[in-house]
Amino acid sequence: MREVIHNFWHMCNSKYPLNVVMSGISYCDKNYRIERHGENLFSFEYIIDGSGVLEINSQTLHPQKNDVYILTRNSDHVYYSSEDHPWTKIWIVFYGEFAEYLFSQYLPEDTYIVKNCNILSYMNEIINISSASHKSYSEVIDEVSVTLLKIFLRLKNHLEHKVLTAAEQIKLCLDVNIENRLDLNDVCTQLGYSKNYIIKLFRETYGITPYAYFRKQKIELAKHFLQHTQLNINEISVRLNFADQHYFSSTFRAILGISPSEYRKSVCIQRGD
């Protein structure tokens, strides 16, 4: 058996809203078997190939190629590969208040497997972040937090087994690109709708234009960075792909009525930092 593991155990800090414990890729063999009882950890494991068994909280499941299996906090579980076609899988182990929030908001309780749901691009993104030697641990968890949110949205929509309406497709496109510089023409190209149709439909459905919604969601993510990371104002501006720090600060003030630095200061006062 061969594994590529990125280990952050020694860097974890209970003060962080999210901690990444480990991430990696496992090329399992027939002897692969892991057993845990009641650990305060979450894990996403995406099966690139192969099959196996997951026994968790009195359920027996059979994750195979293109499935995601989920190990939840405080669960009793054992999982192992099949002998004739062992798993190749990519995974992340994490914990923290932000993780608990994401599970409570986006996944039904006692969800342990999501069948036929390809999240490989997101998992590769996590591995790339984890393996970047120039990144500090705080930078790793900041970036992984956003990628995990994308994964939760993907799993949620897949589990609901619903065909998204055109308005929901537009909203999802905006949500998963929240850190990017997304032009409405990009949305038109991706979804095949005209710009006028997208604006009209989105406003009729959500009471706000796509541009205003996208800008508001960027500021919501900026609030998360200001509360839970050490990123400075310019770094947050760059992370969220604003044209410059001045435009970011003016947008933040226009939406919330205070500057980013004033917001961070008020949060620190409330927490007693």
Solvent accessible surface area in square Angstrom, and as a share of the most:
residue,aa,sasa,rsa
1,M,106,0.48
2,R,141,0.51
3,E,70,0.32
4,V,63,0.36
5,I,80,0.41
6,H,36,0.16
7,N,77,0.39
8,F,16,0.07
9,W,127,0.45
10,H,146,0.65
11,M,81,0.36
12,C,34,0.21
13,N,61,0.31
14,S,105,0.68
15,K,182,0.77
16,Y,60,0.23
17,P,18,0.11
18,L,2,0.01
19,N,0,0.00
20,V,0,0.00
21,V,0,0.00
22,M,35,0.16
23,S,0,0.00
24,G,0,0.00
25,I,29,0.15
26,S,0,0.00
27,Y,76,0.29
28,C,12,0.07
29,D,45,0.23
30,K,123,0.52
31,N,115,0.59
32,Y,18,0.07
33,R,136,0.50
34,I,55,0.28
35,E,93,0.42
36,R,53,0.19
37,H,119,0.53
38,G,40,0.39
39,E,71,0.32
40,N,79,0.41
41,L,26,0.13
42,F,11,0.04
43,S,3,0.02
44,F,0,0.00
45,E,5,0.02
46,Y,8,0.03
47,I,0,0.00
48,I,53,0.27
49,D,57,0.29
50,G,3,0.03
51,S,33,0.21
52,G,5,0.05
53,V,26,0.15
54,L,0,0.00
55,E,63,0.28
56,I,1,0.00
57,N,66,0.34
58,S,129,0.83
59,Q,76,0.34
60,T,81,0.47
61,L,32,0.16
62,H,112,0.50
63,P,0,0.00
64,Q,92,0.41
65,K,129,0.55
66,N,34,0.17
67,D,3,0.01
68,V,0,0.00
69,Y,0,0.00
70,I,0,0.00
71,L,4,0.02
72,T,25,0.14
73,R,95,0.35
74,N,83,0.42
75,S,2,0.02
76,D,72,0.37
77,H,13,0.06
78,V,14,0.08
79,Y,3,0.01
80,Y,57,0.22
81,S,6,0.04
82,S,28,0.18
83,E,133,0.60
84,D,131,0.68
85,H,92,0.41
86,P,40,0.25
87,W,1,0.00
88,T,31,0.18
89,K,1,0.00
90,I,0,0.00
91,W,17,0.06
92,I,0,0.00
93,V,6,0.03
94,F,0,0.00
95,Y,42,0.16
96,G,11,0.11
97,E,135,0.61
98,F,36,0.15
99,A,0,0.00
100,E,66,0.30
101,Y,115,0.44
102,L,1,0.01
103,F,26,0.11
104,S,82,0.53
105,Q,101,0.45
106,Y,54,0.20
107,L,13,0.07
108,P,84,0.53
109,E,158,0.71
110,D,90,0.47
111,T,18,0.10
112,Y,11,0.04
113,I,32,0.16
114,V,1,0.01
115,K,91,0.39
116,N,98,0.50
117,C,0,0.00
118,N,79,0.40
119,I,1,0.00
120,L,51,0.25
121,S,80,0.51
122,Y,42,0.16
123,M,0,0.00
124,N,60,0.31
125,E,59,0.26
126,I,0,0.00
127,I,19,0.10
128,N,101,0.52
129,I,14,0.07
130,S,11,0.07
131,S,59,0.38
132,A,22,0.17
133,S,116,0.75
134,H,151,0.68
135,K,51,0.22
136,S,56,0.36
137,Y,23,0.09
138,S,28,0.18
139,E,56,0.25
140,V,3,0.02
141,I,7,0.03
142,D,5,0.03
143,E,32,0.15
144,V,0,0.00
145,S,6,0.04
146,V,5,0.03
147,T,1,0.01
148,L,0,0.00
149,L,41,0.20
150,K,25,0.11
151,I,0,0.00
152,F,0,0.00
153,L,22,0.11
154,R,84,0.31
155,L,0,0.00
156,K,59,0.25
157,N,30,0.15
158,H,44,0.20
159,L,48,0.24
160,E,78,0.35
161,H,154,0.69
162,K,90,0.38
163,V,142,0.82
164,L,35,0.17
165,T,78,0.46
166,A,21,0.16
167,A,4,0.03
168,E,50,0.22
169,Q,58,0.26
170,I,0,0.00
171,K,63,0.27
172,L,48,0.24
173,C,5,0.03
174,L,5,0.03
175,D,23,0.12
176,V,33,0.19
177,N,28,0.14
178,I,12,0.06
179,E,28,0.13
180,N,64,0.33
181,R,163,0.60
182,L,36,0.18
183,D,74,0.38
184,L,37,0.18
185,N,81,0.42
186,D,69,0.36
187,V,1,0.00
188,C,21,0.13
189,T,117,0.68
190,Q,116,0.52
191,L,41,0.20
192,G,66,0.64
193,Y,59,0.23
194,S,67,0.43
195,K,83,0.35
196,N,121,0.62
197,Y,99,0.38
198,I,0,0.00
199,I,48,0.24
200,K,121,0.51
201,L,37,0.19
202,F,0,0.00
203,R,120,0.44
204,E,116,0.52
205,T,70,0.41
206,Y,77,0.29
207,G,65,0.63
208,I,46,0.24
209,T,38,0.22
210,P,2,0.01
211,Y,134,0.51
212,A,32,0.25
213,Y,25,0.09
214,F,17,0.07
215,R,71,0.26
216,K,96,0.41
217,Q,54,0.24
218,K,13,0.06
219,I,1,0.00
220,E,74,0.33
221,L,21,0.11
222,A,0,0.00
223,K,41,0.18
224,H,26,0.12
225,F,0,0.00
226,L,4,0.02
227,Q,50,0.22
228,H,67,0.30
229,T,10,0.06
230,Q,155,0.69
231,L,13,0.07
232,N,75,0.39
233,I,28,0.14
234,N,71,0.36
235,E,75,0.34
236,I,0,0.00
237,S,1,0.01
238,V,101,0.58
239,R,46,0.17
240,L,0,0.00
241,N,57,0.29
242,F,17,0.07
243,A,78,0.61
244,D,77,0.40
245,Q,78,0.35
246,H,147,0.65
247,Y,86,0.33
248,F,0,0.00
249,S,30,0.19
250,S,49,0.32
251,T,3,0.02
252,F,0,0.00
253,R,117,0.43
254,A,75,0.58
255,I,57,0.29
256,L,63,0.31
257,G,51,0.49
258,I,60,0.30
259,S,17,0.11
260,P,2,0.01
261,S,66,0.43
262,E,81,0.36
263,Y,29,0.11
264,R,52,0.19
265,K,136,0.58
266,S,38,0.24
267,V,15,0.09
268,C,40,0.24
269,I,119,0.60
270,Q,150,0.66
271,R,121,0.44
272,G,65,0.63
273,D,119,0.61
